[in-house]
Amino acid sequence: MSAKVPPTNEQRQGPAAGESTATVLVALGANALIAVAKGVAAVVTGSAAMAAETAHSVADTVNEVFLLTALRSSARPADREHPLGYGRARYFWALVAAGSIFVTGALYSAFEGVEALTSPSHELENPLVSYVVLAVAFVLEGTSLLKGLKQTRGEARASRQSFRQFLRTSDDPTATTVVFEDSAALVGLLLAGAGTALHQLTGSGVYDGVASLCIALLLALIALRLGRTNMRLLTGVQADPRLVRAVLVQLGDEPEVDAVVDLLTVQLGTDQVLVCARLDLVDTLTGAQVEQAAVRIGRRVRERFPDVAEVFLEPVPRDDAEVRERVRARYGSELAEQIVNEAADGLPGSRPA
């Protein structure tokens, strides 16, 4: 029996290893310059939309610092306090970055929009400054977005996934966060430009306020999307389903294994997976042979699947009532039976998820 094996960490990243840091650094530099320019333009013109965009860029700049912290923290090796490593630190800091987008960006933009709508209308001063700043910001944000897209598209191709599927399921939140941030930034620049132009043409600050509220809504949606993604990764999501199926077949093919009774995988961090399996072993094995088989099987799983950081194996009879009930409660009766019968029937049509 065989299963389609997902690409390893090395195969996915190849010569692009370390690109996440480069992508974040490019975004950090671009956003810091843009934040300063927008702040000056907001003061000179009195535009609420430009003030909202300033908050947007400040939030993005702070987020890049959080993402750099995430990359550094998650790279720390396992120790006594964290025996399975610090991989999930990347998800925590990415979640903090999503919260920063909402608090610093969305709420402040909403405040500027409400103030513009409720305050007496004012003249827009030196609108040309806003247009120049928005144009320069568009170029810088576009450059950062292209860098992020290049990385994520390359990783999606290496992972044999569509771009959309990769963004939805990737276990690396750094590059995907940059892509979402910069995409939102470009849309925000267009909204700010439209609000400024309509304010200039009509003399009404309503358009300026509406543009700020639209920017606030955009940032809130992006923050929600990123927050949900990182919450999913923080709460013990299973590994790539292709890896789950391949490990299931690998275990079932071992000569000492009669059946795979249960299989659990947990994403510990980017390219770090914990595998826990309950196996019904051949009844004729001695105690020493069981121990040797467990060591050999665990070693073979780690060698074949480099993303697997740890393997825990437990010998159990396939008809143990308590174990079977726990598996059924997790997967459902039909899928639970498919897992048990995998060694005899081959790869199940469904995945344990």
N, C-alpha and C positions, 0 to 999 in steps of 0.2 A: 504493500500500500504506500501511497505517497500523497503529499499535499503540497500545494503551491506555497513555497516558503517566502515570506515577506522579505524585502531587502534589509540587510543589516545596517547598523549605524554607520559603518564605514562606507558601505555601498551608497547610502542615501546622501551622505555629506561629501565624500570624495575629496577633491581639492578645495571644496568650498567650506571645509571645516573652519570654524572661527568667523564665518560670515555674519553670524548673528550680532557679534560685537561690532563689526564694521558697520553693519546696517544701522544699529542703534546710535553709534557715534556720528554717522552722517546726519541722521535725524536730529540728534541733539544740537549739533552745530547750526543746522538750518533753522530750527525752531528758536534757538536763542537769538540769532540775528533778526529773525522775523518779529519776535516779540518786542525787541527794542524799537524797530522801525514802526511797527503798528502803534506802540505806545506814544511815540512822538507824533504820529499822524492823528491819533485820537485827541491829543491835547491841542494841536494846531487847528484842527477842523471842528472840534466839538461834536463829532459824529458818534452816536450811540453804537452803531454797527461796528465802527472801528474799535471802540472800547471793548465791545464784546469779543471781537477778533483778537484783541490784545490778551484778554483773559484766556481765550482759546489757546493761543501760542504759549502763554506762560504755563498753562496746564500741560501742554504737550512737552515742553522743556523739562518740567519736573518729572513727567512720566518717564522720559528717557533716562533720567538719573535713577529712578526706581528700577528700570529694566536692566541697567548696567549693574546695579546692586543684585538683582535677581541672578544674572549670569555668574557673578563672582560668588555669591552665597551658595548656589546650587552645585558649584564645582568642588566644594570641600569634600574630602574623603570621609568615609564612615569612621566613627570613633565610638567610645564607650557610651556616650550620651545618645548618639544617633547611630545605632548599629546598622541600619539600612541606608545610611547616607543622608544627604541634605537636598536630594533632588526636588522635593516639593517646595523648597524655599523659592524656587523660580516662579511657581504658581502663586505663592503668597504675595510676592512683590508685584507680580503682574495684576493681581486682584487689587492691591493698593493703588496701582496706576489707574485702574478703571474707576476706583472711587475718587481719585484726584480729578479725573476728567469731569465727573459729575459735579463735585463740590466747587472746584476752582473754575471750571469752564461753564457748565450748564447753568448753575445757579446764578453766577455773576452775570452771564449773558441775559438770563431772564430778568434779573434786576434792572439792567440797563434798558431792556426793552420796555418794561413796565414804566420806568421813570420817563422814558422818551414819549410814551403814549399819554401819560397823565400830566406832564409838565407843559407849560406854554410853549408853543412852537418857536423855534429859534432859527436864525439864518445859518446856513452851512458855509463856513469860511474856508477858503483855499481848497476847494474839492480836488484840485489837480494833485495835491499832495497825497490824498487818499488813493487816487488812481495809480500814481507812480508806485506807491508802497504796495498796493495790491498786486500790481503787475510783477514787481520784483519778487514778492512773496510767492506768487503763483509759480514762477520759474524755480525758486529754491525748493518749495514743497514738491513740485513735480520731479525734481532731481532726486529728492529723498524717496519719493514713492517709486520711482523707476528702480532704485537700488533695492528696495524691499520687494518689489514685484519680481525682479530678477532672481533673488534668492528663493522666494516662496515658489515660483514657477519651476525653478530647477529642482527643488526638493520634492515638489508634487510629481514631476516626471520621474525622478529617481524612485519615488515611493509607489509608482504605477497607479496614481490617483489623478482624478480631474482636479483642476485648480480649486473649484468650489468645495469639493469633497475634502481636499487637504486643509483648507481654511477651517472647515467645520470640525475635523477630527484630529488635527495636528496636536502632538503633545509638547510642542515648543511654542510658547505664547509670545516670544520676543519679536520675531520677524512678523508674525501675523498681527500683533498689536500695532507695529509701525505701519503696516499696510492699511489697517482700518483707520488709524489716526490721520495719516496723510491723505487718504481718500476723503475723509470728513473735512480735512483742512481745505482741500481744493473746492469742495462744495461750499464751505463757509465763506471762502473768498469771493465766490460768485454771488452768494447772497448779500455779502457786504457791499460789493460793487453795485448790485442792482438797487439796494436800499439807498446808497449814496446818490446814484444817478437820478432815481425818482424823487428824492428829497430836493436835489438841485433843480430838477425840471418843474416841480410843482410848488416848491417852497413849503411843503408840509412835512413835518417831522414824523408823521404817522408811519411813512414807509421805512424810515430809519428804525423806528421801534419794532415794526413788524419783522424786519430783517433780523434784528437782535433776538427776537423770540424764536424765529425759525432756526437760528444758529443754536440757541439753547436747546430746542427740541432735537436737533441733529446730534448734539453732543450727548444728550441724555440717552438717546437710542444707542449710540456707539458704546457708551459706558455700560448700559444694560447688556448689550451683546457680549462685550469682553468680560463683564462680571460673571455672566452665566457660564461662559466657557471655562474660566478659571475655577469657579465653584465646582464644576463637574470634575475637573482634574484633581482638585483638592479633596474630594469626597470619595476617593477610592474607586475610580473608574477602571474597568477591565482593560487589558492590553488590546492592541490592534487585532480585530477578529481573525485576520489571516494568520497572525502569529498563534492565536489560541487554537485554531484548527490544525495548524502544522505541528504544534506541541502535542496535541491530542493524538494525532496519528503516530508521531514519533514514540510516544509512550506505549501506545497499543502495539507497536511493532517489536518492542523489546521481547526477547524470548522468555524472560522470566515472568512476563505480565499476562495474566489470563484476561483481564478486563480493566479498563479505567473507570473506576466507580465515581469519581468526582474530580473536577479540575477547576481551580480558582487561579485567576491571574489578576494582579493589581499593578497599576502604573505608579511606580515609586517616584518617577521624575522623567525628564526628557531622556528617552532611550534607556530607561532603567525599569525592568519588569521583575516582579516577584511571582514565582510559580509555586503553587501548592497543589499536590495531587494525592488522591487516595487510590491505591492500586490493589486489585485482587491478584496476588501472586500465585504462581504454580504451587500446588499443595505439597509437592515432594521436596521442596527446598528446605535445607536445614537452616538453623538460626544463623550460622556463619555465612551461608550462601545468601540469605536475605540481606544481611548487612553489606556484603560485597556487591550485591546487585543494586542496592540503594545508592551506594557510592558511585558505581559505574554509570547508572542511568542518569543521576544528577549531573555527572561530569559531561556526559554526551549531550545532554540538553543544553548545557551552558556553552559547549564548544560549537554546536550547530547553530545556536541562536545567541549571538553575542549581546543582544539587548537584555537577555535574561541575567539579572544580577545575582539572584539567589533561587535555589530550588529546595523545596521541602517535600519529602515523600512519606506517606503513611500507609503501611500495609493493612488492609481491611478486607473482610469477606464481602462479596458483592451483594449478599442477601441480608446484611446487617440492617435490621429494621430502623434503628435510629438514624444511621447514615443515610439510608434510602429516603427517609422522610424529609431530612434536611435538604437533600438534593432536589427532591420533588417540590419542596416549598420554594426553592430558589429558581428552578428552571421550568417547573411544570412536569407532569408525569411523562408525556410523550418524549420530550427532549431528554429527560433524565434517563429513560430507557435507551435512547440512542447513544448517550455517552457510555453507558455500561456495555452495550453491544458493539461499540466501535471496533474493538479488536477483531471481531468476527465479521462485521458488516462493512467496514471501511469508513470513510469520512462521512459524517452525518450531513444531511441536507440543510440543517439549520445550525446556527451557532449558539453556544451557551452565552446568552447575554440577556 
